[in-house]
């Protein structure tokens, strides 16, 4: 099951909510890669998944991010990191069905929901100070390349 929460994008990444056995799992799509909240995964597996566990994963399998509605940054685990935890570090027969649920239902639903909700990045152009600037519109925020920002600041200083 998937539900959406409506939080302002300025509060952080907007997660999608999935429910299994009356426990939630929050997921986000970052650069087309699925990421899941470690705390939620711990509750789903009845495991203690803390900093000690994240040290077992490769650096590209974990990250800290601010999610909408949360006071502090949360540990996120990539899709490959979740599979490593389920199959290598916390083996339990139930984890096979959890992995299948993630692979066959959650990740496809996450990608579909992000695409359908317009939460995937979109490119657009705007005229700023007489210059056409490429922007990335993602989760309600406009992102500007650093080089373009520097160029705009130079133009501002000259004017």
N, C-alpha and C positions, 0 to 999 in steps of 0.2 A: 504494500500500500504506500502511496506517495501523497504527501500533502505539501502545500506551499505556505510559507509564512510571509507576510508583507512587512518588511522592515525597511527603513530608508537605507539606501546603499551607502550613505556616509558613515553608517554605524559599523561597517565591515562587510565581508563577503556574505552573500545571501545563501544560506544552505537549503537544500531540499531534505525533507524528513521522510524516512522510511520506517516501517514498524514491523517487527518480527517478535512473536511471543510477548506482545504488549511492551516491548522495549524499543526505544527509538534509536535510529542510526542516522546521524546527519552527514550529508555528503555535499561536496562542491566540485565543480569542474574548473580546474585551473590549467590553462594552456592545453585544453582537450584531454587532460588527464584527471581521472577520478581520485579524489582525496576524501578521507573519512576521519571523523573525530575519534581520537584514540580512547577517550573516556567512554564514549558510547560503545565502542568495540569491546572494551573491557567488561562492560555490563552485559553485553550480548554473550560473551564467552565465559562469564563468571571468573575472569582472570584479573590479576593485578598487573595492568599494563602501564607502567610508569616510566620514568627517565631511564631506569636500568634496562628496560625492554627496548626503548628507542636506541640505546647504545648498541644493541645487537644488529640493528638494521644499517644499511648503507646510508650515507648522508643524504642522498637524493631520494630516499624513501620516507623521510620525515621533514616536517617544517612546522613552524609556529605561525598562526594567522589569527587575525581578529575576525570573528563571525558576528553578524548582525544580532543584536540582542544580548551579547555576552559582555561582561565587564572587563575580562582579560583575554589575552591571546590563548588559544588552545593548541595542543599538539594535534597535528593532522598526520595521517599515514597514507601513503599512496596506495593505489590498487595493488601494485606488486608487493609493497610492504605488508599489506593485509594478508596476502596469500602466503608470504614467508612466515608471518606470525602464526597463521592457522595451521600450516602444514609442517613447519620445521620446529618452531619453538613451543607451541602450545597444542600439540597433537591431542585430539580427542575425536572419537568416532562422529560426534555431532558436527564437528567442524567441516566435514565433507558436505553435508547438506547446507551449511552456512555459506561455504564457498560457492556451491552451485546457485544458491539464492542470489549472492552478490553478482556472480558472472552472468546469470541468465535473466535476472529481473532488475536488480538495483542499478548496475552500471548502464545498461541500455535505457532504463527509465530516467536516470540522471541526465544522460546525454540528450534524450528526447525533450525532457522538461526544460532544460537549459536552452535548447534551440527554440522551442515553442514559446517560451516566456520572454524571448528577446534578451536573454542574459549572456549570450555569447558576444564576444567583441565584434563591433562593426566599425569600419573605417568611414570617415567623413572628412570633408574639407571645409575650412572656414577662412574668411578674409579677416585678418587682424593686422592693423597698422599698415594697410595697403599690401600685405603679403598673403599669399595663399598658403595656409598651414594645414598639414595632415594631422588629424586627431584620431584617437581611438576611443570610441564610446563603449564603455564596459561597466555593467552593473550600475548605471546611472551616473558614472563619473566620466569626465573627459580627460584623456591622457595625452600628453604632448612629449615628443621626443626631446631629449636633453639638448641636442644640437639646435633644434628649432627654438627652444626656450632661451638659449644663450643668444641666438641671433636676434630674437625679439627684444631682449634686454639691451643689446647693443644699439638697436634702432631707437629704443626708448631713451637711452642715454644721449644720443645724437640730437634728438628732437627737442 
